[in-house]
Amino acid sequence: MEFFEGRFKWRNKTFHELHPMDQMFFLHYPVSLAELKDPTRKKILETFLRVNTTGKPQKPAHIEKVKKALLEEK
């Protein structure tokens, strides 16, 4: 949201400074969303790992950090 509101820059430009075709790219970029009912920290960590290890995964170091946090929840 910060990017679309002009408060965050990507490649040294705000959203409104981009070429219209680049704006369309961002507007139509698919984003995964997961809604949890009564989320616990454990459920949040498990869902994060499930969502971010399929498709285009997060960096391995970040995945390991979340796995470690999940082990601490048990």
PDB file of N, CA, C and O in Angstrom:
ATOM      1  N   MET A   1       0.820  -1.185   0.000  1.00  0.00           N
ATOM      2  CA  MET A   1       0.000   0.000   0.000  1.00  0.00           C
ATOM      3  C   MET A   1       0.866   1.251   0.000  1.00  0.00           C
ATOM      4  O   MET A   1       0.537   2.241  -0.654  1.00  0.00           O
ATOM      5  N   GLU A   2       1.980   1.204   0.740  1.00  0.00           N
ATOM      6  CA  GLU A   2       2.857   2.373   0.773  1.00  0.00           C
ATOM      7  C   GLU A   2       3.352   2.727  -0.626  1.00  0.00           C
ATOM      8  O   GLU A   2       3.472   3.905  -0.963  1.00  0.00           O
ATOM      9  N   PHE A   3       3.636   1.724  -1.431  1.00  0.00           N
ATOM     10  CA  PHE A   3       4.103   1.973  -2.801  1.00  0.00           C
ATOM     11  C   PHE A   3       3.004   2.644  -3.621  1.00  0.00           C
ATOM     12  O   PHE A   3       3.267   3.635  -4.302  1.00  0.00           O
ATOM     13  N   PHE A   4       1.798   2.129  -3.570  1.00  0.00           N
ATOM     14  CA  PHE A   4       0.689   2.696  -4.341  1.00  0.00           C
ATOM     15  C   PHE A   4       0.310   4.102  -3.859  1.00  0.00           C
ATOM     16  O   PHE A   4      -0.203   4.914  -4.630  1.00  0.00           O
ATOM     17  N   GLU A   5       0.566   4.373  -2.589  1.00  0.00           N
ATOM     18  CA  GLU A   5       0.258   5.691  -2.037  1.00  0.00           C
ATOM     19  C   GLU A   5       1.400   6.683  -2.212  1.00  0.00           C
ATOM     20  O   GLU A   5       1.291   7.833  -1.785  1.00  0.00           O
ATOM     21  N   GLY A   6       2.497   6.251  -2.838  1.00  0.00           N
ATOM     22  CA  GLY A   6       3.619   7.142  -3.100  1.00  0.00           C
ATOM     23  C   GLY A   6       4.561   7.338  -1.924  1.00  0.00           C
ATOM     24  O   GLY A   6       5.381   8.256  -1.939  1.00  0.00           O
ATOM     25  N   ARG A   7       4.459   6.487  -0.900  1.00  0.00           N
ATOM     26  CA  ARG A   7       5.320   6.623   0.278  1.00  0.00           C
ATOM     27  C   ARG A   7       6.520   5.685   0.238  1.00  0.00           C
ATOM     28  O   ARG A   7       7.356   5.713   1.141  1.00  0.00           O
ATOM     29  N   PHE A   8       6.613   4.853  -0.799  1.00  0.00           N
ATOM     30  CA  PHE A   8       7.690   3.883  -0.931  1.00  0.00           C
ATOM     31  C   PHE A   8       8.127   3.869  -2.381  1.00  0.00           C
ATOM     32  O   PHE A   8       7.287   3.892  -3.281  1.00  0.00           O
ATOM     33  N   LYS A   9       9.440   3.830  -2.625  1.00  0.00           N
ATOM     34  CA  LYS A   9       9.948   3.825  -3.999  1.00  0.00           C
ATOM     35  C   LYS A   9      10.427   2.436  -4.393  1.00  0.00           C
ATOM     36  O   LYS A   9      10.975   1.695  -3.577  1.00  0.00           O
ATOM     37  N   TRP A  10      10.213   2.102  -5.643  1.00  0.00           N
ATOM     38  CA  TRP A  10      10.725   0.875  -6.249  1.00  0.00           C
ATOM     39  C   TRP A  10      11.585   1.319  -7.422  1.00  0.00           C
ATOM     40  O   TRP A  10      11.117   2.034  -8.308  1.00  0.00           O
ATOM     41  N   ARG A  11      12.837   0.894  -7.425  1.00  0.00           N
ATOM     42  CA  ARG A  11      13.788   1.329  -8.455  1.00  0.00           C
ATOM     43  C   ARG A  11      13.812   2.850  -8.563  1.00  0.00           C
ATOM     44  O   ARG A  11      13.849   3.418  -9.655  1.00  0.00           O
ATOM     45  N   ASN A  12      13.791   3.485  -7.407  1.00  0.00           N
ATOM     46  CA  ASN A  12      13.887   4.936  -7.264  1.00  0.00           C
ATOM     47  C   ASN A  12      12.700   5.710  -7.839  1.00  0.00           C
ATOM     48  O   ASN A  12      12.829   6.889  -8.168  1.00  0.00           O
ATOM     49  N   LYS A  13      11.539   5.049  -7.962  1.00  0.00           N
ATOM     50  CA  LYS A  13      10.334   5.718  -8.452  1.00  0.00           C
ATOM     51  C   LYS A  13       9.135   5.320  -7.607  1.00  0.00           C
ATOM     52  O   LYS A  13       9.046   4.189  -7.129  1.00  0.00           O
ATOM     53  N   THR A  14       8.217   6.258  -7.427  1.00  0.00           N
ATOM     54  CA  THR A  14       6.952   5.926  -6.785  1.00  0.00           C
ATOM     55  C   THR A  14       6.032   5.328  -7.852  1.00  0.00           C
ATOM     56  O   THR A  14       6.329   5.388  -9.045  1.00  0.00           O
ATOM     57  N   PHE A  15       4.925   4.757  -7.411  1.00  0.00           N
ATOM     58  CA  PHE A  15       3.978   4.145  -8.346  1.00  0.00           C
ATOM     59  C   PHE A  15       3.534   5.136  -9.429  1.00  0.00           C
ATOM     60  O   PHE A  15       3.471   4.789 -10.609  1.00  0.00           O
ATOM     61  N   HIS A  16       3.230   6.363  -9.020  1.00  0.00           N
ATOM     62  CA  HIS A  16       2.699   7.355  -9.961  1.00  0.00           C
ATOM     63  C   HIS A  16       3.746   7.878 -10.942  1.00  0.00           C
ATOM     64  O   HIS A  16       3.398   8.505 -11.943  1.00  0.00           O
ATOM     65  N   GLU A  17       5.029   7.625 -10.660  1.00  0.00           N
ATOM     66  CA  GLU A  17       6.103   8.033 -11.573  1.00  0.00           C
ATOM     67  C   GLU A  17       6.400   6.969 -12.626  1.00  0.00           C
ATOM     68  O   GLU A  17       7.160   7.220 -13.561  1.00  0.00           O
ATOM     69  N   LEU A  18       5.813   5.795 -12.484  1.00  0.00           N
ATOM     70  CA  LEU A  18       6.058   4.709 -13.433  1.00  0.00           C
ATOM     71  C   LEU A  18       5.321   4.943 -14.744  1.00  0.00           C
ATOM     72  O   LEU A  18       4.317   5.654 -14.801  1.00  0.00           O
ATOM     73  N   HIS A  19       5.846   4.326 -15.789  1.00  0.00           N
ATOM     74  CA  HIS A  19       5.176   4.322 -17.089  1.00  0.00           C
ATOM     75  C   HIS A  19       3.837   3.597 -16.902  1.00  0.00           C
ATOM     76  O   HIS A  19       3.762   2.663 -16.102  1.00  0.00           O
ATOM     77  N   PRO A  20       2.781   4.000 -17.616  1.00  0.00           N
ATOM     78  CA  PRO A  20       1.472   3.351 -17.466  1.00  0.00           C
ATOM     79  C   PRO A  20       1.507   1.828 -17.624  1.00  0.00           C
ATOM     80  O   PRO A  20       0.764   1.126 -16.940  1.00  0.00           O
ATOM     81  N   MET A  21       2.355   1.311 -18.511  1.00  0.00           N
ATOM     82  CA  MET A  21       2.432  -0.160 -18.670  1.00  0.00           C
ATOM     83  C   MET A  21       3.014  -0.803 -17.413  1.00  0.00           C
ATOM     84  O   MET A  21       2.591  -1.890 -17.021  1.00  0.00           O
ATOM     85  N   ASP A  22       3.978  -0.142 -16.784  1.00  0.00           N
ATOM     86  CA  ASP A  22       4.541  -0.673 -15.546  1.00  0.00           C
ATOM     87  C   ASP A  22       3.521  -0.588 -14.411  1.00  0.00           C
ATOM     88  O   ASP A  22       3.470  -1.475 -13.560  1.00  0.00           O
ATOM     89  N   GLN A  23       2.719   0.459 -14.393  1.00  0.00           N
ATOM     90  CA  GLN A  23       1.654   0.559 -13.397  1.00  0.00           C
ATOM     91  C   GLN A  23       0.672  -0.596 -13.566  1.00  0.00           C
ATOM     92  O   GLN A  23       0.229  -1.183 -12.578  1.00  0.00           O
ATOM     93  N   MET A  24       0.330  -0.923 -14.800  1.00  0.00           N
ATOM     94  CA  MET A  24      -0.592  -2.037 -15.070  1.00  0.00           C
ATOM     95  C   MET A  24      -0.006  -3.355 -14.565  1.00  0.00           C
ATOM     96  O   MET A  24      -0.730  -4.201 -14.041  1.00  0.00           O
ATOM     97  N   PHE A  25       1.313  -3.526 -14.725  1.00  0.00           N
ATOM     98  CA  PHE A  25       1.971  -4.737 -14.239  1.00  0.00           C
ATOM     99  C   PHE A  25       1.722  -4.885 -12.735  1.00  0.00           C
ATOM    100  O   PHE A  25       1.327  -5.956 -12.273  1.00  0.00           O
ATOM    101  N   PHE A  26       1.949  -3.822 -11.981  1.00  0.00           N
ATOM    102  CA  PHE A  26       1.745  -3.873 -10.532  1.00  0.00           C
ATOM    103  C   PHE A  26       0.275  -4.059 -10.169  1.00  0.00           C
ATOM    104  O   PHE A  26      -0.047  -4.799  -9.240  1.00  0.00           O
ATOM    105  N   LEU A  27      -0.604  -3.399 -10.888  1.00  0.00           N
ATOM    106  CA  LEU A  27      -2.031  -3.502 -10.582  1.00  0.00           C
ATOM    107  C   LEU A  27      -2.587  -4.892 -10.824  1.00  0.00           C
ATOM    108  O   LEU A  27      -3.557  -5.293 -10.180  1.00  0.00           O
ATOM    109  N   HIS A  28      -1.982  -5.637 -11.749  1.00  0.00           N
ATOM    110  CA  HIS A  28      -2.480  -6.967 -12.090  1.00  0.00           C
ATOM    111  C   HIS A  28      -1.585  -8.098 -11.592  1.00  0.00           C
ATOM    112  O   HIS A  28      -1.778  -9.254 -11.968  1.00  0.00           O
ATOM    113  N   TYR A  29      -0.612  -7.772 -10.751  1.00  0.00           N
ATOM    114  CA  TYR A  29       0.288  -8.787 -10.226  1.00  0.00           C
ATOM    115  C   TYR A  29      -0.455  -9.642  -9.202  1.00  0.00           C
ATOM    116  O   TYR A  29      -1.056  -9.101  -8.275  1.00  0.00           O
ATOM    117  N   PRO A  30      -0.423 -10.964  -9.353  1.00  0.00           N
ATOM    118  CA  PRO A  30      -1.148 -11.825  -8.407  1.00  0.00           C
ATOM    119  C   PRO A  30      -0.467 -11.842  -7.036  1.00  0.00           C
ATOM    120  O   PRO A  30       0.759 -11.914  -6.939  1.00  0.00           O
ATOM    121  N   VAL A  31      -1.268 -11.776  -6.000  1.00  0.00           N
ATOM    122  CA  VAL A  31      -0.771 -11.800  -4.626  1.00  0.00           C
ATOM    123  C   VAL A  31      -1.522 -12.890  -3.868  1.00  0.00           C
ATOM    124  O   VAL A  31      -2.750 -12.965  -3.913  1.00  0.00           O
ATOM    125  N   SER A  32      -0.764 -13.731  -3.173  1.00  0.00           N
ATOM    126  CA  SER A  32      -1.382 -14.784  -2.366  1.00  0.00           C
ATOM    127  C   SER A  32      -1.856 -14.193  -1.051  1.00  0.00           C
ATOM    128  O   SER A  32      -1.205 -13.326  -0.468  1.00  0.00           O
ATOM    129  N   LEU A  33      -2.989 -14.673  -0.603  1.00  0.00           N
ATOM    130  CA  LEU A  33      -3.563 -14.195   0.643  1.00  0.00           C
ATOM    131  C   LEU A  33      -4.128 -15.389   1.394  1.00  0.00           C
ATOM    132  O   LEU A  33      -4.783 -16.252   0.810  1.00  0.00           O
ATOM    133  N   ALA A  34      -3.871 -15.429   2.681  1.00  0.00           N
ATOM    134  CA  ALA A  34      -4.423 -16.492   3.511  1.00  0.00           C
ATOM    135  C   ALA A  34      -5.140 -15.843   4.689  1.00  0.00           C
ATOM    136  O   ALA A  34      -4.579 -14.988   5.374  1.00  0.00           O
ATOM    137  N   GLU A  35      -6.373 -16.254   4.917  1.00  0.00           N
ATOM    138  CA  GLU A  35      -7.135 -15.749   6.048  1.00  0.00           C
ATOM    139  C   GLU A  35      -7.291 -16.872   7.059  1.00  0.00           C
ATOM    140  O   GLU A  35      -7.757 -17.960   6.723  1.00  0.00           O
ATOM    141  N   LEU A  36      -6.904 -16.607   8.284  1.00  0.00           N
ATOM    142  CA  LEU A  36      -6.978 -17.623   9.331  1.00  0.00           C
ATOM    143  C   LEU A  36      -8.042 -17.245  10.345  1.00  0.00           C
ATOM    144  O   LEU A  36      -8.129 -16.096  10.778  1.00  0.00           O
ATOM    145  N   LYS A  37      -8.844 -18.220  10.716  1.00  0.00           N
ATOM    146  CA  LYS A  37      -9.835 -18.009  11.766  1.00  0.00           C
ATOM    147  C   LYS A  37      -9.166 -18.322  13.101  1.00  0.00           C
ATOM    148  O   LYS A  37      -8.519 -19.360  13.236  1.00  0.00           O
ATOM    149  N   ASP A  38      -9.312 -17.455  14.071  1.00  0.00           N
ATOM    150  CA  ASP A  38      -8.699 -17.613  15.392  1.00  0.00           C
ATOM    151  C   ASP A  38      -7.220 -17.999  15.293  1.00  0.00           C
ATOM    152  O   ASP A  38      -6.819 -19.052  15.788  1.00  0.00           O
ATOM    153  N   PRO A  39      -6.411 -17.147  14.655  1.00  0.00           N
ATOM    154  CA  PRO A  39      -5.012 -17.515  14.450  1.00  0.00           C
ATOM    155  C   PRO A  39      -4.201 -17.531  15.744  1.00  0.00           C
ATOM    156  O   PRO A  39      -4.280 -16.617  16.566  1.00  0.00           O
ATOM    157  N   THR A  40      -3.433 -18.579  15.892  1.00  0.00           N
ATOM    158  CA  THR A  40      -2.444 -18.639  16.965  1.00  0.00           C
ATOM    159  C   THR A  40      -1.100 -18.387  16.302  1.00  0.00           C
ATOM    160  O   THR A  40      -0.990 -18.464  15.078  1.00  0.00           O
ATOM    161  N   ARG A  41      -0.099 -18.094  17.076  1.00  0.00           N
ATOM    162  CA  ARG A  41       1.233 -17.886  16.491  1.00  0.00           C
ATOM    163  C   ARG A  41       1.666 -19.136  15.721  1.00  0.00           C
ATOM    164  O   ARG A  41       2.253 -19.036  14.644  1.00  0.00           O
ATOM    165  N   LYS A  42       1.370 -20.319  16.284  1.00  0.00           N
ATOM    166  CA  LYS A  42       1.741 -21.572  15.631  1.00  0.00           C
ATOM    167  C   LYS A  42       1.051 -21.696  14.268  1.00  0.00           C
ATOM    168  O   LYS A  42       1.695 -22.061  13.285  1.00  0.00           O
ATOM    169  N   LYS A  43      -0.257 -21.396  14.200  1.00  0.00           N
ATOM    170  CA  LYS A  43      -0.984 -21.473  12.929  1.00  0.00           C
ATOM    171  C   LYS A  43      -0.414 -20.482  11.909  1.00  0.00           C
ATOM    172  O   LYS A  43      -0.294 -20.799  10.725  1.00  0.00           O
ATOM    173  N   ILE A  44      -0.067 -19.289  12.377  1.00  0.00           N
ATOM    174  CA  ILE A  44       0.493 -18.280  11.482  1.00  0.00           C
ATOM    175  C   ILE A  44       1.820 -18.761  10.900  1.00  0.00           C
ATOM    176  O   ILE A  44       2.049 -18.640   9.697  1.00  0.00           O
ATOM    177  N   LEU A  45       2.689 -19.301  11.742  1.00  0.00           N
ATOM    178  CA  LEU A  45       3.993 -19.791  11.270  1.00  0.00           C
ATOM    179  C   LEU A  45       3.826 -20.962  10.311  1.00  0.00           C
ATOM    180  O   LEU A  45       4.497 -21.012   9.280  1.00  0.00           O
ATOM    181  N   GLU A  46       2.942 -21.906  10.633  1.00  0.00           N
ATOM    182  CA  GLU A  46       2.709 -23.055   9.753  1.00  0.00           C
ATOM    183  C   GLU A  46       2.169 -22.604   8.403  1.00  0.00           C
ATOM    184  O   GLU A  46       2.597 -23.105   7.363  1.00  0.00           O
ATOM    185  N   THR A  47       1.231 -21.660   8.415  1.00  0.00           N
ATOM    186  CA  THR A  47       0.653 -21.157   7.164  1.00  0.00           C
ATOM    187  C   THR A  47       1.706 -20.419   6.352  1.00  0.00           C
ATOM    188  O   THR A  47       1.771 -20.582   5.134  1.00  0.00           O
ATOM    189  N   PHE A  48       2.523 -19.617   7.003  1.00  0.00           N
ATOM    190  CA  PHE A  48       3.597 -18.910   6.308  1.00  0.00           C
ATOM    191  C   PHE A  48       4.491 -19.899   5.573  1.00  0.00           C
ATOM    192  O   PHE A  48       4.809 -19.704   4.400  1.00  0.00           O
ATOM    193  N   LEU A  49       4.896 -20.963   6.266  1.00  0.00           N
ATOM    194  CA  LEU A  49       5.767 -21.955   5.633  1.00  0.00           C
ATOM    195  C   LEU A  49       5.076 -22.654   4.474  1.00  0.00           C
ATOM    196  O   LEU A  49       5.695 -22.883   3.434  1.00  0.00           O
ATOM    197  N   ARG A  50       3.815 -22.994   4.633  1.00  0.00           N
ATOM    198  CA  ARG A  50       3.074 -23.670   3.568  1.00  0.00           C
ATOM    199  C   ARG A  50       2.947 -22.768   2.335  1.00  0.00           C
ATOM    200  O   ARG A  50       3.144 -23.223   1.208  1.00  0.00           O
ATOM    201  N   VAL A  51       2.620 -21.497   2.552  1.00  0.00           N
ATOM    202  CA  VAL A  51       2.415 -20.562   1.444  1.00  0.00           C
ATOM    203  C   VAL A  51       3.739 -20.198   0.761  1.00  0.00           C
ATOM    204  O   VAL A  51       3.785 -20.053  -0.461  1.00  0.00           O
ATOM    205  N   ASN A  52       4.804 -20.051   1.539  1.00  0.00           N
ATOM    206  CA  ASN A  52       6.052 -19.536   0.993  1.00  0.00           C
ATOM    207  C   ASN A  52       7.077 -20.592   0.615  1.00  0.00           C
ATOM    208  O   ASN A  52       8.216 -20.252   0.295  1.00  0.00           O
ATOM    209  N   THR A  53       6.703 -21.858   0.645  1.00  0.00           N
ATOM    210  CA  THR A  53       7.610 -22.899   0.159  1.00  0.00           C
ATOM    211  C   THR A  53       7.045 -23.581  -1.074  1.00  0.00           C
ATOM    212  O   THR A  53       7.598 -24.580  -1.536  1.00  0.00           O
ATOM    213  N   THR A  54       5.964 -23.063  -1.609  1.00  0.00           N
ATOM    214  CA  THR A  54       5.416 -23.533  -2.879  1.00  0.00           C
ATOM    215  C   THR A  54       5.445 -22.350  -3.837  1.00  0.00           C
ATOM    216  O   THR A  54       5.498 -21.200  -3.403  1.00  0.00           O
ATOM    217  N   GLY A  55       5.412 -22.624  -5.128  1.00  0.00           N
ATOM    218  CA  GLY A  55       5.475 -21.518  -6.090  1.00  0.00           C
ATOM    219  C   GLY A  55       6.828 -20.854  -6.029  1.00  0.00           C
ATOM    220  O   GLY A  55       7.850 -21.522  -6.186  1.00  0.00           O
ATOM    221  N   LYS A  56       6.862 -19.560  -5.806  1.00  0.00           N
ATOM    222  CA  LYS A  56       8.120 -18.817  -5.697  1.00  0.00           C
ATOM    223  C   LYS A  56       8.423 -18.635  -4.213  1.00  0.00           C
ATOM    224  O   LYS A  56       7.850 -17.751  -3.576  1.00  0.00           O
ATOM    225  N   PRO A  57       9.316 -19.459  -3.646  1.00  0.00           N
ATOM    226  CA  PRO A  57       9.561 -19.425  -2.212  1.00  0.00           C
ATOM    227  C   PRO A  57      10.364 -18.203  -1.758  1.00  0.00           C
ATOM    228  O   PRO A  57      11.000 -17.507  -2.550  1.00  0.00           O
ATOM    229  N   GLN A  58      10.301 -17.983  -0.451  1.00  0.00           N
ATOM    230  CA  GLN A  58      11.108 -16.947   0.195  1.00  0.00           C
ATOM    231  C   GLN A  58      12.567 -17.399   0.203  1.00  0.00           C
ATOM    232  O   GLN A  58      12.879 -18.535  -0.155  1.00  0.00           O
ATOM    233  N   LYS A  59      13.439 -16.508   0.607  1.00  0.00           N
ATOM    234  CA  LYS A  59      14.860 -16.848   0.714  1.00  0.00           C
ATOM    235  C   LYS A  59      15.030 -17.930   1.780  1.00  0.00           C
ATOM    236  O   LYS A  59      14.342 -17.906   2.801  1.00  0.00           O
ATOM    237  N   PRO A  60      15.945 -18.881   1.549  1.00  0.00           N
ATOM    238  CA  PRO A  60      16.146 -19.977   2.502  1.00  0.00           C
ATOM    239  C   PRO A  60      16.418 -19.510   3.930  1.00  0.00           C
ATOM    240  O   PRO A  60      15.945 -20.137   4.878  1.00  0.00           O
ATOM    241  N   ALA A  61      17.163 -18.433   4.103  1.00  0.00           N
ATOM    242  CA  ALA A  61      17.469 -17.954   5.456  1.00  0.00           C
ATOM    243  C   ALA A  61      16.201 -17.527   6.186  1.00  0.00           C
ATOM    244  O   ALA A  61      16.074 -17.749   7.390  1.00  0.00           O
ATOM    245  N   HIS A  62      15.266 -16.918   5.469  1.00  0.00           N
ATOM    246  CA  HIS A  62      14.020 -16.486   6.091  1.00  0.00           C
ATOM    247  C   HIS A  62      13.147 -17.688   6.448  1.00  0.00           C
ATOM    248  O   HIS A  62      12.524 -17.715   7.510  1.00  0.00           O
ATOM    249  N   ILE A  63      13.103 -18.676   5.564  1.00  0.00           N
ATOM    250  CA  ILE A  63      12.350 -19.905   5.834  1.00  0.00           C
ATOM    251  C   ILE A  63      12.913 -20.592   7.078  1.00  0.00           C
ATOM    252  O   ILE A  63      12.150 -21.053   7.927  1.00  0.00           O
ATOM    253  N   GLU A  64      14.224 -20.664   7.190  1.00  0.00           N
ATOM    254  CA  GLU A  64      14.841 -21.300   8.356  1.00  0.00           C
ATOM    255  C   GLU A  64      14.515 -20.539   9.644  1.00  0.00           C
ATOM    256  O   GLU A  64      14.300 -21.153  10.689  1.00  0.00           O
ATOM    257  N   LYS A  65      14.478 -19.219   9.570  1.00  0.00           N
ATOM    258  CA  LYS A  65      14.137 -18.406  10.733  1.00  0.00           C
ATOM    259  C   LYS A  65      12.714 -18.719  11.214  1.00  0.00           C
ATOM    260  O   LYS A  65      12.468 -18.820  12.416  1.00  0.00           O
ATOM    261  N   VAL A  66      11.780 -18.873  10.265  1.00  0.00           N
ATOM    262  CA  VAL A  66      10.395 -19.178  10.629  1.00  0.00           C
ATOM    263  C   VAL A  66      10.291 -20.609  11.148  1.00  0.00           C
ATOM    264  O   VAL A  66       9.552 -20.866  12.098  1.00  0.00           O
ATOM    265  N   LYS A  67      11.018 -21.540  10.540  1.00  0.00           N
ATOM    266  CA  LYS A  67      11.010 -22.926  11.031  1.00  0.00           C
ATOM    267  C   LYS A  67      11.509 -22.986  12.476  1.00  0.00           C
ATOM    268  O   LYS A  67      10.953 -23.709  13.303  1.00  0.00           O
ATOM    269  N   LYS A  68      12.557 -22.224  12.768  1.00  0.00           N
ATOM    270  CA  LYS A  68      13.088 -22.184  14.132  1.00  0.00           C
ATOM    271  C   LYS A  68      12.045 -21.623  15.100  1.00  0.00           C
ATOM    272  O   LYS A  68      11.860 -22.149  16.197  1.00  0.00           O
ATOM    273  N   ALA A  69      11.372 -20.563  14.688  1.00  0.00           N
ATOM    274  CA  ALA A  69      10.323 -19.965  15.538  1.00  0.00           C
ATOM    275  C   ALA A  69       9.193 -20.946  15.769  1.00  0.00           C
ATOM    276  O   ALA A  69       8.629 -21.006  16.862  1.00  0.00           O
ATOM    277  N   LEU A  70       8.855 -21.727  14.731  1.00  0.00           N
ATOM    278  CA  LEU A  70       7.790 -22.717  14.872  1.00  0.00           C
ATOM    279  C   LEU A  70       8.180 -23.806  15.862  1.00  0.00           C
ATOM    280  O   LEU A  70       7.356 -24.224  16.676  1.00  0.00           O
ATOM    281  N   LEU A  71       9.422 -24.269  15.805  1.00  0.00           N
ATOM    282  CA  LEU A  71       9.878 -25.280  16.752  1.00  0.00           C
ATOM    283  C   LEU A  71       9.804 -24.768  18.196  1.00  0.00           C
ATOM    284  O   LEU A  71       9.534 -25.536  19.119  1.00  0.00           O
ATOM    285  N   GLU A  72      10.041 -23.482  18.380  1.00  0.00           N
ATOM    286  CA  GLU A  72       9.980 -22.898  19.712  1.00  0.00           C
ATOM    287  C   GLU A  72       8.546 -22.830  20.232  1.00  0.00           C
ATOM    288  O   GLU A  72       8.334 -22.731  21.440  1.00  0.00           O
ATOM    289  N   GLU A  73       7.547 -22.882  19.323  1.00  0.00           N
ATOM    290  CA  GLU A  73       6.131 -22.819  19.707  1.00  0.00           C
ATOM    291  C   GLU A  73       5.624 -24.147  20.226  1.00  0.00           C
ATOM    292  O   GLU A  73       4.610 -24.179  20.924  1.00  0.00           O
ATOM    293  N   LYS A  74       6.287 -25.234  19.913  1.00  0.00           N
ATOM    294  CA  LYS A  74       5.780 -26.568  20.279  1.00  0.00           C
ATOM    295  C   LYS A  74       5.997 -26.906  21.711  1.00  0.00           C
ATOM    296  O   LYS A  74       5.621 -27.991  22.153  1.00  0.00           O
TER     297      LYS A  74
END
